[in-house]
Amino acid sequence: MIPVEEALRRVLDLARPVGDERVGLRSAAGRVLRAAATARLDQPPFDASAMDGYAVRGDPGPGARFSLIGASRAGLGFAGTVGPGEAVRIFTGAPMPEGADRVIIQEDADPDATGFVLRENADRGRHVRPRGGDFAVGDVVDAPRRLRPADLALLAAMDVPEVTVARRPDVVILSTGDELVMPGEARGADQIVASNLFAIAAMAEAEGASVRILPIAPDDPERLGALFARTRGTDLVVSIGGASVGEHDLVAASATAARGFVPAFWKIAMRPGKPLMAGRLEDGAMMLGLPGNPVSAIVCTILFLLPLVRAMQGLADPAPRLHAGRLARGVEANGPRAHYMRARILPPGSDGLPRIEPFADQDSARLRVLSAADALLVRPAHAPASEAGSDAVFLPL
C-alpha cells in the first residue's frame, strides 16, 4: 500500500491536457478558461452618475441656486454644456454632461419652478463613477480559471462574446458485479441496486466532465472485456468495483486484455477506499479503478477522480484543499491507514475556527451517514487519540 499523498501524485502524473475549444458565453458557465480574455472597451465607457440627482459644475455651498437646463438618463445623455449656476437632471448610470463634475443627490435639493436650491448640510460627495473605473481597454481576465456567473458578467461587460475553454474531459463509467441492477429494474433476492455511479457521474460533471454511463458489467471476463472495448476514444475510464482481491474481481485483467492497461499503483493506505487502482491504457487514455463499496467509491472520487478531472482541464493546484478546525468531540487513536471520517461542521468557537464532529457510525457501506455529512475529518495514519478542542483538518463536502 502507498500513502494517499503518493497515490494522488501518481494519479496527477497520469493527467494529459484535453485540448481547447471556443464557445460563446452562454455555453461557458463552469468551464475552465484556457486563454486570457481582454476587455475591448472601458467600463463605464464615460463618466457616469452614481446617484439620482442633479449634475452641476464645481463645489457649490448651501443656499446656492441652480437653473435646470435639461436631463440625462441612461441611454440618452444631455448634449449641451453645464455652466456655473446651471444643472442637469440626471439618473444613476447616465452620462455626466460636459462641464459637470459633481452630482447633487436629489434629497439635498429644494426644487422650485425653474430649478432648485442646495440645502444646508448637503452631502459633499461627488457621486461620479469615472470612465474606466471598473476596467479599461486592454484589462484581462487571467487563465486558467473556472468561470463563475460573476466572471461571465464581467466578460460580457468587456464585450467579449466568445472565450477559449478546455474541452470537457470525456469520461466513461463502468460498474461491475453480478449483484448489481439499475434503480427501478427487477432484482433477484441476492442483488442490490447500483448507487455509486450516480454520485460519481454528478461530481465529475460538476467539475466540467462529459460523462457516459455504460451498462452494468457482469462478472464474466468475456463480457467485461467487450464493455471495456466500448470505452475506446475516451479520455478517462472509471470502473467501479472489481478492484479487490476476490476471485470475481476481474477489472484489471479484463482492462489489460481489452485495452492494454498498465497500472501505476494498486491499493492505498486509507480508509475507506483501500482497493483503488490507477494507470494508463494503450491509447494513452487514463483509467481509475474505484472500490465497489459505496462510501469508499465516493471518498476516492473526491480525493482522486475530481483532482484528475481538474488537472486534465489545466487548472493549477487541483488537489483537494484541507481546512483547519477544532474537534467537537474526542477521537480514538488511528491505525496505519489515513482515515477520512464522515463528519458535520458546527459553528465556530471563540477562536473563529469551525468545530468538526465525526459521526459515531463510520461503516463504509452506509450512504445515509454520508448523505448527512458535510465534511470529511482527516485523521493521518498513526494519529494519536485527540480530545475535544484539539486541532483538526477536514475536507468540506
C-alpha positions as CSV (number, residue, x, y, z in Angstrom):
1,M,0.0,0.0,0.0
2,I,1.2,3.5,-0.7
3,P,0.2,6.7,1.2
4,V,-2.6,8.9,0.0
5,E,-0.2,11.7,-1.0
6,E,1.9,9.4,-3.1
7,A,-1.2,8.0,-4.8
8,L,-2.5,11.4,-5.6
9,R,0.9,12.4,-7.1
10,R,0.8,9.3,-9.3
11,V,-2.8,10.0,-10.4
12,L,-2.0,13.6,-11.3
13,D,1.1,12.4,-13.2
14,L,-1.3,10.5,-15.5
15,A,-3.2,13.6,-16.5
16,R,-3.0,14.8,-20.0
17,P,-4.5,18.1,-21.3
18,V,-7.7,17.5,-23.2
19,G,-7.3,20.5,-25.6
20,D,-9.2,23.7,-26.1
21,E,-12.2,25.0,-27.9
22,R,-14.0,28.3,-28.5
23,V,-17.5,28.7,-27.0
24,G,-20.0,31.6,-26.6
25,L,-20.6,33.0,-23.2
26,R,-23.9,31.2,-22.9
27,S,-22.1,27.9,-23.0
28,A,-19.1,28.9,-20.8
29,A,-20.6,28.6,-17.3
30,G,-18.4,26.3,-15.2
31,R,-15.9,25.8,-18.0
32,V,-12.2,26.3,-17.5
33,L,-10.9,29.4,-19.2
34,R,-7.7,28.5,-21.0
35,A,-6.7,31.8,-22.7
36,A,-6.8,35.2,-21.1
37,A,-9.7,37.4,-22.3
38,T,-9.1,41.1,-23.0
39,A,-11.5,44.0,-22.5
40,R,-12.5,45.7,-25.7
41,L,-13.9,48.8,-24.0
42,D,-13.8,50.9,-20.9
43,Q,-16.4,50.4,-18.1
44,P,-18.1,52.7,-17.6
45,P,-17.5,54.0,-21.1
46,F,-18.0,57.6,-19.9
47,D,-18.1,59.4,-16.6
48,A,-21.4,58.3,-15.1
49,S,-23.7,59.4,-12.3
50,A,-23.6,57.1,-9.2
51,M,-26.9,58.6,-7.9
52,D,-30.2,60.1,-8.9
53,G,-29.9,63.9,-8.6
54,Y,-28.5,66.9,-10.5
55,A,-25.3,67.3,-12.4
56,V,-23.5,70.6,-11.6
57,R,-20.2,72.3,-12.0
58,G,-17.7,73.0,-9.2
59,D,-18.3,72.8,-5.4
60,P,-21.2,75.0,-4.5
61,G,-22.2,75.6,-0.9
62,P,-25.5,75.6,0.9
63,G,-28.1,78.0,-0.4
64,A,-26.7,78.0,-3.9
65,R,-29.4,78.2,-6.6
66,F,-29.4,76.3,-9.9
67,S,-31.4,76.7,-13.1
68,L,-32.4,73.4,-14.7
69,I,-31.4,73.2,-18.4
70,G,-32.1,69.6,-19.3
71,A,-31.9,66.0,-18.4
72,S,-29.5,63.0,-18.8
73,R,-30.7,59.4,-18.4
74,A,-29.3,56.0,-19.1
75,G,-29.1,55.5,-22.9
76,L,-29.7,59.2,-23.7
77,G,-27.3,61.8,-22.4
78,F,-27.5,65.6,-22.4
79,A,-25.9,67.1,-25.5
80,G,-25.2,70.6,-24.1
81,T,-22.6,72.0,-21.7
82,V,-23.3,72.8,-18.0
83,G,-22.1,76.2,-16.9
84,P,-21.9,77.9,-13.5
85,G,-25.3,78.1,-11.8
86,E,-26.8,75.5,-14.2
87,A,-27.8,71.9,-13.5
88,V,-29.0,68.9,-15.5
89,R,-31.4,66.4,-14.0
90,I,-29.5,63.1,-14.0
91,F,-30.2,59.5,-13.1
92,T,-28.0,56.6,-11.9
93,G,-25.8,55.3,-14.7
94,A,-26.4,58.2,-17.0
95,P,-23.5,60.1,-18.7
96,M,-22.2,63.1,-17.0
97,P,-22.8,66.2,-19.2
98,E,-19.8,68.2,-20.4
99,G,-18.8,70.8,-17.8
100,A,-20.4,68.9,-14.9
101,D,-18.2,67.2,-12.3
102,R,-20.5,66.6,-9.3
103,V,-23.9,65.1,-8.7
104,I,-26.1,66.7,-6.0
105,I,-28.3,63.9,-4.7
106,Q,-32.0,64.7,-5.1
107,E,-32.6,64.5,-1.3
108,D,-30.4,67.6,-0.9
109,A,-32.3,69.8,-3.4
110,D,-35.3,72.0,-2.7
111,P,-37.0,72.3,-6.2
112,D,-38.8,75.4,-7.4
113,A,-40.4,76.4,-10.7
114,T,-37.2,76.7,-12.7
115,G,-34.6,74.8,-10.7
116,F,-33.6,74.1,-7.1
117,V,-31.7,75.4,-4.1
118,L,-29.0,73.4,-2.3
119,R,-30.0,72.6,1.2
120,E,-27.9,73.0,4.4
121,N,-25.8,70.1,5.4
122,A,-25.8,68.7,1.9
123,D,-23.8,65.6,1.1
124,R,-20.3,66.7,-0.1
125,G,-19.6,63.6,-2.2
126,R,-19.1,63.9,-5.9
127,H,-21.1,60.7,-6.8
128,V,-19.4,60.3,-10.1
129,R,-18.2,56.9,-11.5
130,P,-15.1,57.8,-13.6
131,R,-14.7,56.4,-17.1
132,G,-12.8,53.0,-16.9
133,G,-13.2,52.9,-13.1
134,D,-14.2,49.2,-13.3
135,F,-11.9,48.2,-16.1
136,A,-10.3,49.7,-19.1
137,V,-9.5,48.6,-22.7
138,G,-6.7,46.0,-22.5
139,D,-7.5,44.8,-19.0
140,V,-7.6,41.0,-18.8
141,V,-9.3,38.1,-17.1
142,D,-6.5,35.7,-16.4
143,A,-6.4,32.0,-17.2
144,P,-6.7,29.2,-16.2
145,R,-9.7,29.7,-14.0
146,R,-13.2,28.1,-13.7
147,L,-15.7,30.6,-15.0
148,R,-18.3,31.5,-12.4
149,P,-21.5,33.5,-13.1
150,A,-19.8,36.7,-12.0
151,D,-17.0,36.0,-14.4
152,L,-19.5,35.7,-17.3
153,A,-21.0,39.1,-16.4
154,L,-17.5,40.6,-16.4
155,L,-16.6,39.1,-19.8
156,A,-19.9,40.3,-21.3
157,A,-19.3,43.8,-20.0
158,M,-15.9,43.7,-21.5
159,D,-17.6,43.0,-24.9
160,V,-16.1,39.5,-25.1
161,P,-18.6,37.3,-26.9
162,E,-16.5,34.1,-27.0
163,V,-13.8,32.5,-24.9
164,T,-11.3,29.8,-25.2
165,V,-12.0,27.0,-22.7
166,A,-10.8,23.5,-22.0
167,R,-12.7,20.8,-23.8
168,R,-14.9,18.8,-21.5
169,P,-13.0,15.6,-20.5
170,D,-14.8,12.6,-21.9
171,V,-15.3,10.2,-19.0
172,V,-16.9,6.7,-19.2
173,I,-18.1,5.0,-16.1
174,L,-18.4,1.2,-15.9
175,S,-19.9,-0.5,-12.9
176,T,-19.2,-4.2,-12.4
177,G,-20.8,-7.0,-10.5
178,D,-23.4,-9.8,-10.9
179,E,-25.0,-8.4,-7.7
180,L,-26.0,-5.1,-9.3
181,V,-29.1,-3.8,-11.0
182,M,-30.1,-0.3,-12.0
183,P,-32.7,1.6,-10.0
184,G,-36.2,0.5,-11.0
185,E,-35.1,-2.8,-12.5
186,A,-36.3,-6.2,-11.3
187,R,-33.8,-7.7,-9.0
188,G,-33.2,-11.1,-7.5
189,A,-33.1,-11.9,-3.8
190,D,-29.3,-11.7,-3.8
191,Q,-29.0,-8.5,-5.8
192,I,-28.7,-4.8,-4.8
193,V,-29.3,-1.5,-6.6
194,A,-26.2,0.2,-8.1
195,S,-25.9,3.6,-6.4
196,N,-22.3,4.8,-6.6
197,L,-22.3,5.7,-10.3
198,F,-24.9,8.4,-9.9
199,A,-22.9,10.3,-7.3
200,I,-19.7,9.8,-9.2
201,A,-21.2,11.0,-12.5
202,A,-22.7,14.0,-10.9
203,M,-19.5,15.0,-9.2
204,A,-17.4,14.6,-12.4
205,E,-20.0,16.6,-14.4
206,A,-19.9,19.4,-11.7
207,E,-16.1,19.6,-12.3
208,G,-16.6,20.0,-16.1
209,A,-16.5,16.5,-17.4
210,S,-18.8,15.0,-20.0
211,V,-19.9,11.6,-18.5
212,R,-21.3,8.5,-20.2
213,I,-22.5,5.5,-18.2
214,L,-22.2,2.0,-19.7
215,P,-24.4,-0.9,-18.8
216,I,-23.5,-2.8,-15.7
217,A,-20.8,-5.3,-16.4
218,P,-21.3,-8.9,-15.2
219,D,-18.6,-10.9,-13.5
220,D,-17.6,-12.6,-16.8
221,P,-14.2,-11.9,-18.4
222,E,-15.5,-12.0,-22.0
223,R,-18.5,-9.7,-21.5
224,L,-16.4,-7.4,-19.3
225,G,-13.8,-7.2,-21.9
226,A,-16.4,-6.4,-24.6
227,L,-17.6,-3.5,-22.5
228,F,-14.0,-2.2,-22.0
229,A,-13.6,-2.3,-25.8
230,R,-16.5,0.2,-26.0
231,T,-14.6,2.7,-24.0
232,R,-12.1,3.4,-26.8
233,G,-11.8,7.0,-27.8
234,T,-12.4,8.4,-24.3
235,D,-10.1,10.4,-22.1
236,L,-10.8,8.6,-18.9
237,V,-12.3,5.3,-18.0
238,V,-13.7,4.9,-14.4
239,S,-14.5,1.5,-13.2
240,I,-16.5,0.8,-10.0
241,G,-16.0,-2.4,-8.2
242,G,-13.9,-5.4,-9.2
243,A,-10.6,-3.9,-8.0
244,S,-10.2,-6.0,-4.8
245,V,-8.7,-9.5,-4.4
246,G,-11.7,-11.7,-4.8
247,E,-11.8,-14.4,-7.5
248,H,-14.5,-12.5,-9.3
249,D,-12.6,-9.2,-9.3
250,L,-11.7,-9.2,-12.9
251,V,-11.4,-5.5,-13.8
252,A,-7.6,-5.3,-14.0
253,A,-7.3,-8.5,-16.1
254,S,-10.1,-7.5,-18.4
255,A,-8.8,-4.0,-18.9
256,T,-5.4,-5.3,-19.6
257,A,-6.7,-7.8,-22.2
258,A,-9.1,-5.4,-23.9
259,R,-7.2,-2.1,-23.8
260,G,-3.6,-2.8,-22.7
261,F,-4.0,-1.4,-19.2
262,V,-0.6,-0.6,-17.5
263,P,-1.2,0.0,-13.7
264,A,0.5,2.9,-11.9
265,F,-0.4,1.6,-8.5
266,W,-3.0,-0.6,-6.7
267,K,-4.0,-0.3,-3.1
268,I,-3.5,2.8,-0.9
269,A,-3.2,3.2,2.9
270,M,-6.5,4.8,3.5
271,R,-10.0,4.0,4.8
272,P,-12.4,3.9,3.3
273,G,-11.0,3.2,-0.1
274,K,-8.0,0.8,0.1
275,P,-8.6,-1.1,-3.2
276,L,-8.0,1.8,-5.6
277,M,-6.0,1.3,-8.7
278,A,-4.9,3.7,-11.5
279,G,-3.0,3.5,-14.7
280,R,-2.9,4.2,-18.4
281,L,-4.5,2.4,-21.4
282,E,-2.6,1.6,-24.6
283,D,-4.0,4.5,-26.5
284,G,-2.9,7.0,-23.8
285,A,-6.3,7.3,-22.0
286,M,-6.3,7.1,-18.2
287,M,-8.1,4.6,-16.1
288,L,-9.1,4.8,-12.4
289,G,-10.5,1.7,-10.7
290,L,-12.7,2.7,-7.7
291,P,-13.8,0.4,-4.9
292,G,-17.3,-1.0,-5.1
293,N,-18.2,-0.1,-1.6
294,P,-20.4,3.0,-1.8
295,V,-18.7,5.3,0.6
296,S,-15.3,4.1,-0.4
297,A,-16.0,4.9,-4.1
298,I,-17.3,8.4,-3.3
299,V,-14.5,9.3,-1.0
300,C,-12.0,8.1,-3.6
301,T,-13.8,10.2,-6.2
302,I,-13.3,13.3,-4.0
303,L,-9.6,12.6,-3.4
304,F,-8.5,11.3,-6.7
305,L,-11.0,11.4,-9.6
306,L,-12.0,15.1,-9.2
307,P,-8.4,16.3,-8.9
308,L,-7.6,14.3,-12.1
309,V,-10.5,15.9,-14.0
310,R,-9.4,19.4,-12.8
311,A,-5.8,18.6,-13.9
312,M,-7.0,17.4,-17.4
313,Q,-8.6,20.9,-17.9
314,G,-5.4,22.7,-16.9
315,L,-6.4,24.0,-13.5
316,A,-3.5,24.8,-11.2
317,D,-3.3,23.2,-7.8
318,P,-6.1,20.6,-8.5
319,A,-5.7,18.7,-5.2
320,P,-8.4,18.8,-2.6
321,R,-8.0,21.8,-0.2
322,L,-7.9,21.0,3.5
323,H,-9.4,23.4,6.0
324,A,-8.5,23.9,9.7
325,G,-10.9,23.4,12.5
326,R,-11.3,22.0,16.0
327,L,-12.6,18.7,17.2
328,A,-16.1,18.9,18.7
329,R,-15.5,15.7,20.5
330,G,-12.6,13.4,21.2
331,V,-11.5,10.7,18.8
332,E,-9.5,7.5,19.3
333,A,-6.0,6.8,18.1
334,N,-5.8,5.9,14.4
335,G,-4.2,2.9,12.8
336,P,-1.8,2.5,9.9
337,R,-4.2,3.9,7.3
338,A,-5.3,7.5,6.9
339,H,-9.0,7.7,7.9
340,Y,-11.5,10.0,6.2
341,M,-14.3,10.2,8.7
342,R,-17.8,11.4,7.8
343,A,-18.5,14.4,9.9
344,R,-20.6,17.5,10.4
345,I,-19.4,21.1,10.6
346,L,-20.6,23.0,13.7
347,P,-20.5,26.8,14.3
348,P,-17.1,28.2,15.2
349,G,-15.9,28.8,18.7
350,S,-14.3,31.9,20.2
351,D,-11.1,31.3,18.1
352,G,-13.2,31.6,14.8
353,L,-12.4,28.0,13.7
354,P,-15.3,25.7,12.9
355,R,-15.9,22.7,15.1
356,I,-15.9,19.3,13.4
357,E,-18.0,16.5,14.8
358,P,-17.3,13.0,13.4
359,F,-20.3,10.6,13.3
360,A,-20.2,7.7,15.6
361,D,-21.1,5.3,12.8
362,Q,-18.3,5.1,10.2
363,D,-19.4,1.9,8.5
364,S,-18.2,2.4,4.9
365,A,-21.3,0.8,3.4
366,R,-23.8,3.3,4.9
367,L,-24.7,6.0,2.4
368,R,-27.2,7.6,4.8
369,V,-24.4,8.7,7.1
370,L,-22.5,10.2,4.1
371,S,-25.7,12.0,3.0
372,A,-26.0,13.6,6.4
373,A,-22.3,14.7,6.4
374,D,-21.0,18.0,5.1
375,A,-17.3,17.2,5.8
376,L,-14.6,14.5,5.9
377,L,-12.5,14.7,9.0
378,V,-9.0,13.7,8.0
379,R,-7.1,11.5,10.5
380,P,-3.5,10.8,9.4
381,A,-2.0,7.4,9.8
382,H,-0.9,6.6,13.3
383,A,-2.5,9.8,14.7
384,P,-2.8,9.6,18.5
385,A,-6.0,9.9,20.4
386,S,-7.2,13.6,20.4
387,E,-9.5,15.4,22.8
388,A,-12.3,17.8,22.1
389,G,-10.9,21.2,21.2
390,S,-7.8,19.7,19.5
391,D,-6.6,20.8,16.1
392,A,-8.3,19.1,13.2
393,V,-8.2,19.3,9.4
394,F,-11.2,18.5,7.2
395,L,-12.5,18.5,3.6
396,P,-15.8,20.3,3.1
397,L,-18.3,18.3,1.1
